[in-house]
Amino acid sequence: MKVFLVLLVFLMTSAYADKIKVKVTPRQPILNDTFNVDFTIETQSDEEPLISFNPINVEVISRSAPSVSTRATYINGEVSVKRSVSYTYEMLAKRPGSAYLNLIRVQLGDKKISHPSKLIQVLKVAAKPKRIFVRAEVNKTKVYVGESIIVRYYLYNRQDVPITNADIKKFPKLDKFLKRFHQESMNQQRISDNGEIYSRRLMYTAQLFGQKPGDYSIDSLSMKIGYSTGRNSLGNFGFNLQLGKRMSKTIRSPEIDITVMPLPGQIPSNYTGLVGKHEFNLAVPRNRFITNEPIEMEMMVSGGGALELFEAPSIISNSEIEEFEKSGDLVVKQDFTAQKKIKYTYLGRDTVTLPERYLELSYFNVESKEFENVKLKIPEIKIAGGSSQVKIEKVQDKNIVPVNASEALGKVESKPKWIPLYSVVNTYIYYASEIIVLALGLLLLLLGYTLYRVVNFSGLKELSVFDEVYKYGVTYARLHKILSLIDTEMKMLDIIDKVELDEKSKVYLKDLVRKLDESYNDQESKTVLKCKKNIFKKLEKSINDEFREN
């Protein structure tokens, strides 16, 4: 009997010793799908447990706040309190097969407790279709260097698992590609996948261009999903109530392998780097210029290639013509094509004739798997007005093809009678006689203005006192100076009555006169009062009008 009691006490004491429980849910998680690992520490200590472990082939996504429960028991006349502290870790398997949680340790104050390693079997494919998942979908998995790839990330959920919220936690880097972000409609769709009916919504769209040959991967997109385990069965009655337990989880899309192939055959020297059908257009509004007059051209390229990398080809290469400016403007369209506009500006520094020729460019056609050439006509360009004899340009750029050398030596316009002395951008050059006439005209205008100010309206210079009032305030001297412009013999109050102003303004001015008179009589002539600018503006206008009438 005594042995039995001792054994019973030992078993009860062991039952309440510090220990760890580790539980994996679901027991066999799926690759690229999150799962939970619950750590429960049963202890009599009040210390906060510190959990540590070494994850192998799994990634820790998050950890929940601790959940604490207590239970009191009576043993051998003593009360014993047991605490149960639980933490939930959200994890993601990196590869199928065996994963481990090694070196599981819990620190409770000065005490350490351990747990054997936990084996986790990760399945590559779920035994049954997933209820919620996110997936990247591409329009092609094998492309040539520079060819466009469209990737869309979709969120799928079964009808019996309504989603309450969806937040993107981590966007794909896609840093191995040149990429464009596209904003597309995120309307929900109903779709069948592996025999199951899902609701599908678009979360992210990108257009990619492989820049080097090789094997690459489309990165994963990670999302935090809130969902309910029950169907919204009362929605048809207008209650919009979600039945079932609310839950959340992190999901991540599987990576997709992409092969970028090199372009076949010999790449031509005039290759633009563009893949796919493209259209080119060159606009030259004029082809007759004088020296130092801007020569403007515009090239328009449109298509589905990586126009961000398209470098503007040289159109004019001549020692007598300076390339002044070159600018590009890219517009990406909703159909995943783009349009690039390049503006050229040159300045002809001397007399020269550029014969008509063609600019040859090429792009790679994916359908025919061949390089196709495009010829852009560059019309004959003549620049006159220089100090030297007419020059015929020699073709230097290997992509520029002359039309006919004999035609390029056609008639050349004669030099203008006057040598230009000055040029104005986007206008015709003024000649010497016109410059002289312009200078004389400006001189006469300057003299007339000076006489106008000095002789006829010299009295108006006194009106600068208004600026002093606006800037520094009203003093006795400044107010007296202003009113003296109207009459030098009358008293200031009488002058105010004489001025063409409304009664309210006159009352204000008279009040100023009285205040300044008092300070002046008290030998405080430096008194400065703040002015009402709108009234002094009326006074200034009235005085100016009177001057003009006289």
ZAMARGU-4260 file (C-alpha; in steps of 0.2 Angstrom, whole numbers, plus 5000, padded with zeros to 4 digits):
<rodrens>
0) 5000/5000/5000 | 5014/5012/5005 | 5023/5008/4988 | 5007/5012/4979 | 5005/5029/4987
5) 5023/5033/4984 | 5022/5028/4965 | 5006/5038/4964 | 5014/5054/4971 | 5029/5052/4959
10) 5017/5050/4944 | 5007/5065/4949 | 5023/5075/4952 | 5030/5070/4935 | 5014/5075/4927
15) 5016/5093/4932 | 5035/5094/4928 | 5040/5107/4915 | 5038/5100/4897 | 5036/5105/4879
20) 5023/5099/4866 | 5026/5102/4847 | 5011/5100/4835 | 5011/5102/4816 | 4995/5107/4807
25) 4992/5100/4794 | 5002/5085/4798 | 5009/5084/4780 | 5010/5102/4773 | 5010/5106/4755
30) 5025/5114/4746 | 5023/5133/4744 | 5008/5133/4756 | 5009/5139/4774 | 5007/5128/4789
35) 5006/5131/4808 | 5018/5124/4821 | 5011/5125/4839 | 5023/5126/4854 | 5015/5123/4871
40) 5025/5124/4887 | 5018/5117/4903 | 5026/5124/4918 | 5024/5129/4936 | 5036/5144/4933
45) 5030/5162/4931 | 5045/5166/4920 | 5041/5170/4902 | 5047/5156/4891 | 5060/5159/4877
50) 5059/5147/4862 | 5073/5143/4850 | 5075/5130/4836 | 5084/5128/4820 | 5073/5126/4805
55) 5079/5115/4790 | 5070/5117/4773 | 5056/5127/4781 | 5055/5146/4783 | 5047/5155/4798
60) 5034/5168/4792 | 5027/5174/4808 | 5024/5171/4827 | 5008/5174/4836 | 5006/5182/4853
65) 5007/5170/4868 | 4991/5161/4874 | 4991/5158/4893 | 4980/5147/4903 | 4982/5141/4922
70) 4975/5127/4932 | 4976/5124/4951 | 4977/5107/4959 | 4978/5100/4977 | 4991/5087/4980
75) 4996/5081/4998 | 4988/5096/5007 | 4997/5108/4995 | 4989/5119/4981 | 4999/5118/4965
80) 4996/5130/4950 | 5001/5124/4932 | 5003/5137/4918 | 5001/5132/4900 | 5009/5145/4887
85) 5006/5142/4869 | 5014/5150/4853 | 5009/5147/4835 | 5023/5149/4822 | 5017/5151/4804
90) 5030/5142/4792 | 5032/5139/4774 | 5041/5124/4766 | 5055/5128/4754 | 5056/5111/4745
95) 5046/5094/4745 | 5052/5080/4756 | 5059/5080/4774 | 5060/5096/4784 | 5066/5097/4802
100) 5065/5108/4817 | 5081/5104/4826 | 5089/5110/4843 | 5072/5114/4851 | 5075/5123/4867
105) 5065/5133/4880 | 5073/5145/4892 | 5063/5147/4909 | 5073/5159/4919 | 5088/5149/4924
110) 5081/5133/4919 | 5082/5125/4901 | 5071/5111/4894 | 5073/5103/4877 | 5062/5093/4865
115) 5068/5080/4852 | 5069/5086/4834 | 5053/5087/4824 | 5052/5079/4807 | 5040/5087/4795
120) 5035/5078/4779 | 5031/5091/4765 | 5021/5085/4750 | 5024/5092/4733 | 5006/5090/4727
125) 4991/5091/4738 | 4981/5075/4740 | 4966/5085/4735 | 4964/5102/4727 | 4969/5117/4738
130) 4955/5128/4744 | 4965/5145/4742 | 4981/5148/4732 | 4990/5161/4722 | 4998/5157/4706
135) 5009/5166/4693 | 5004/5163/4675 | 5014/5167/4659 | 5010/5168/4641 | 5026/5159/4636
140) 5041/5150/4645 | 5053/5150/4631 | 5058/5167/4623 | 5072/5175/4613 | 5083/5189/4621
145) 5073/5205/4620 | 5056/5196/4618 | 5041/5201/4628 | 5034/5189/4642 | 5017/5194/4651
150) 5016/5187/4669 | 5000/5189/4679 | 4998/5184/4697 | 4980/5177/4701 | 4972/5173/4718
155) 4961/5158/4718 | 4948/5153/4731 | 4934/5140/4731 | 4916/5145/4733 | 4914/5137/4750
160) 4929/5147/4757 | 4925/5166/4755 | 4940/5178/4756 | 4938/5192/4768 | 4954/5201/4765
165) 4969/5199/4754 | 4986/5209/4756 | 5002/5207/4746 | 5016/5205/4759 | 5030/5203/4746
170) 5030/5208/4728 | 5041/5198/4716 | 5058/5206/4712 | 5060/5200/4694 | 5077/5208/4694
175) 5084/5196/4681 | 5073/5205/4668 | 5069/5222/4661 | 5051/5224/4668 | 5036/5236/4665
180) 5022/5236/4678 | 5004/5236/4670 | 4988/5241/4679 | 4974/5229/4673 | 4956/5227/4679
185) 4955/5216/4695 | 4937/5210/4692 | 4933/5193/4699 | 4931/5179/4687 | 4923/5161/4689
190) 4935/5148/4682 | 4937/5129/4682 | 4954/5122/4688 | 4958/5103/4690 | 4939/5099/4691
195) 4936/5112/4704 | 4926/5129/4703 | 4936/5144/4709 | 4934/5163/4710 | 4949/5171/4702
200) 4955/5189/4704 | 4971/5197/4696 | 4983/5204/4709 | 4998/5209/4699 | 5004/5211/4681
205) 5021/5213/4674 | 5029/5213/4656 | 5046/5206/4656 | 5061/5206/4644 | 5075/5194/4645
210) 5092/5203/4642 | 5104/5188/4642 | 5103/5170/4637 | 5100/5158/4651 | 5088/5149/4663
215) 5079/5160/4675 | 5064/5159/4687 | 5048/5170/4689 | 5049/5175/4707 | 5035/5171/4720
220) 5022/5183/4726 | 5018/5182/4744 | 5001/5186/4752 | 4992/5187/4768 | 4974/5180/4766
225) 4959/5181/4778 | 4945/5169/4775 | 4930/5160/4782 | 4928/5141/4783 | 4909/5143/4780
230) 4898/5148/4765 | 4889/5165/4766 | 4872/5155/4767 | 4861/5170/4773 | 4867/5182/4759
235) 4852/5178/4748 | 4841/5185/4762 | 4851/5202/4763 | 4859/5198/4780 | 4877/5197/4772
240) 4883/5186/4787 | 4898/5175/4786 | 4895/5158/4794 | 4910/5148/4800 | 4927/5152/4808
245) 4937/5166/4803 | 4955/5162/4799 | 4971/5169/4791 | 4986/5162/4782 | 5001/5167/4771
250) 5002/5159/4754 | 5015/5161/4741 | 5015/5157/4722 | 5026/5144/4715 | 5041/5150/4705
255) 5040/5147/4686 | 5056/5142/4675 | 5059/5153/4660 | 5072/5149/4646 | 5079/5164/4637
260) 5087/5159/4620 | 5100/5168/4610 | 5095/5176/4594 | 5099/5163/4579 | 5111/5167/4565
265) 5123/5182/4562 | 5116/5198/4570 | 5117/5212/4558 | 5126/5228/4562 | 5111/5239/4560
270) 5101/5228/4573 | 5090/5239/4584 | 5089/5226/4598 | 5070/5225/4596 | 5061/5209/4595
275) 5044/5207/4586 | 5035/5217/4573 | 5039/5236/4574 | 5035/5251/4564 | 5047/5265/4560
280) 5043/5283/4554 | 5054/5298/4551 | 5047/5315/4549 | 5057/5329/4541 | 5046/5345/4540
285) 5058/5355/4530 | 5074/5352/4520 | 5080/5370/4516 | 5089/5380/4529 | 5101/5394/4532
290) 5116/5393/4543 | 5113/5393/4562 | 5095/5389/4559 | 5088/5374/4569 | 5086/5358/4559
295) 5072/5347/4567 | 5067/5329/4564 | 5056/5317/4573 | 5057/5298/4573 | 5043/5287/4579
300) 5045/5268/4583 | 5031/5257/4589 | 5029/5239/4594 | 5030/5226/4607 | 5049/5226/4610
305) 5060/5234/4624 | 5059/5251/4617 | 5067/5257/4634 | 5084/5250/4627 | 5082/5257/4610
310) 5096/5269/4606 | 5092/5283/4594 | 5102/5280/4578 | 5112/5294/4570 | 5103/5303/4555
315) 5116/5317/4551 | 5135/5315/4553 | 5144/5329/4545 | 5158/5341/4552 | 5148/5356/4546
320) 5132/5351/4556 | 5132/5351/4575 | 5120/5339/4584 | 5112/5351/4596 | 5099/5341/4605
325) 5091/5323/4605 | 5077/5318/4617 | 5066/5303/4618 | 5048/5300/4625 | 5041/5283/4629
330) 5023/5279/4630 | 5017/5261/4636 | 5000/5256/4630 | 4987/5244/4637 | 4990/5231/4624
335) 5008/5229/4630 | 5015/5238/4615 | 5025/5254/4617 | 5028/5270/4607 | 5045/5279/4607
340) 5046/5297/4600 | 5064/5304/4597 | 5066/5322/4593 | 5082/5327/4584 | 5089/5345/4583
345) 5104/5350/4573 | 5113/5367/4568 | 5121/5370/4551 | 5137/5380/4554 | 5141/5382/4536
350) 5135/5380/4518 | 5133/5361/4514 | 5121/5350/4504 | 5116/5333/4511 | 5110/5321/4497
355) 5095/5311/4498 | 5098/5294/4506 | 5091/5280/4517 | 5093/5275/4535 | 5093/5256/4536
360) 5087/5248/4553 | 5083/5230/4557 | 5073/5220/4570 | 5070/5201/4574 | 5054/5194/4568
365) 5049/5180/4580 | 5037/5171/4568 | 5049/5170/4554 | 5064/5169/4565 | 5073/5181/4554
370) 5080/5199/4554 | 5070/5211/4544 | 5076/5227/4537 | 5067/5244/4537 | 5072/5258/4526
375) 5068/5276/4531 | 5070/5290/4518 | 5080/5305/4523 | 5077/5319/4510 | 5090/5330/4503
380) 5095/5344/4515 | 5102/5360/4509 | 5110/5373/4521 | 5115/5390/4513 | 5122/5407/4520
385) 5139/5401/4526 | 5156/5409/4522 | 5163/5395/4512 | 5158/5387/4495 | 5145/5374/4494
390) 5150/5357/4500 | 5142/5340/4496 | 5142/5328/4511 | 5151/5312/4510 | 5142/5297/4517
395) 5151/5292/4533 | 5138/5281/4543 | 5137/5263/4537 | 5119/5263/4540 | 5116/5278/4528
400) 5114/5273/4510 | 5114/5286/4496 | 5101/5286/4483 | 5111/5291/4468 | 5128/5300/4468
405) 5124/5309/4452 | 5107/5316/4458 | 5116/5322/4474 | 5126/5334/4464 | 5111/5344/4457
410) 5108/5362/4457 | 5113/5371/4473 | 5104/5387/4479 | 5115/5403/4477 | 5122/5412/4492
415) 5111/5425/4499 | 5116/5443/4495 | 5120/5448/4513 | 5131/5438/4525 | 5120/5434/4541
420) 5127/5443/4557 | 5115/5436/4570 | 5103/5421/4572 | 5087/5419/4581 | 5081/5402/4586
425) 5066/5396/4575 | 5066/5412/4565 | 5074/5419/4550 | 5091/5428/4551 | 5092/5446/4552
430) 5103/5455/4539 | 5114/5470/4542 | 5103/5483/4535 | 5088/5477/4546 | 5099/5476/4561
435) 5104/5494/4559 | 5086/5500/4556 | 5081/5490/4572 | 5095/5498/4582 | 5090/5516/4577
440) 5072/5512/4581 | 5076/5506/4598 | 5087/5522/4601 | 5073/5534/4596 | 5061/5525/4607
445) 5073/5526/4622 | 5076/5545/4619 | 5057/5548/4618 | 5054/5539/4634 | 5067/5548/4643
450) 5060/5565/4637 | 5043/5559/4642 | 5049/5555/4659 | 5060/5570/4662 | 5051/5585/4653
455) 5033/5581/4652 | 5030/5571/4668 | 5044/5576/4680 | 5031/5580/4693 | 5026/5562/4694
460) 5043/5558/4702 | 5036/5564/4718 | 5024/5550/4718 | 5038/5538/4724 | 5033/5544/4741
465) 5018/5532/4740 | 5031/5518/4739 | 5038/5524/4755 | 5021/5525/4764 | 5017/5507/4758
470) 5034/5501/4764 | 5038/5511/4780 | 5021/5518/4785 | 5013/5536/4786 | 5023/5551/4794
475) 5018/5569/4795 | 5031/5573/4782 | 5026/5560/4770 | 5008/5564/4771 | 5011/5582/4769
480) 5022/5578/4754 | 5008/5568/4745 | 4994/5581/4748 | 5006/5595/4742 | 5006/5587/4725
485) 4988/5593/4724 | 4989/5610/4731 | 5004/5619/4740 | 4995/5633/4748 | 4979/5625/4756
490) 4979/5616/4772 | 4979/5597/4772 | 4961/5595/4778 | 4955/5607/4765 | 4965/5597/4752
495) 4957/5581/4757 | 4940/5589/4754 | 4946/5594/4737 | 4952/5576/4731 | 4940/5565/4721
500) 4938/5551/4735 | 4923/5543/4744 | 4918/5550/4761 | 4924/5535/4771 | 4942/5537/4763
505) 4941/5556/4767 | 4937/5553/4785 | 4951/5541/4787 | 4964/5553/4779 | 4957/5567/4790
510) 4959/5557/4805 | 4977/5553/4800 | 4980/5572/4798 | 4974/5576/4816 | 4984/5562/4824
515) 5000/5567/4815 | 4997/5585/4819 | 4996/5582/4837 | 5012/5572/4837 | 5020/5585/4827
520) 5015/5599/4839 | 5021/5588/4854 | 5038/5588/4844 | 5036/5569/4840 | 5037/5572/4821
525) 5045/5554/4820 | 5028/5546/4824 | 5024/5532/4811 | 5007/5526/4808 | 5001/5511/4798
530) 4992/5515/4782 | 4977/5507/4774 | 4984/5503/4758 | 4968/5502/4748 | 4964/5520/4753
535) 4981/5526/4748 | 4980/5517/4732 | 4964/5527/4728 | 4973/5543/4733 | 4987/5539/4721
540) 4976/5535/4707 | 4966/5551/4710 | 4982/5562/4710 | 4989/5553/4694 | 4972/5556/4685
545) 4973/5574/4689 | 4991/5576/4682 | 4985/5567/4666 | 4970/5579/4664 | 4982/5594/4667
</rodrens>
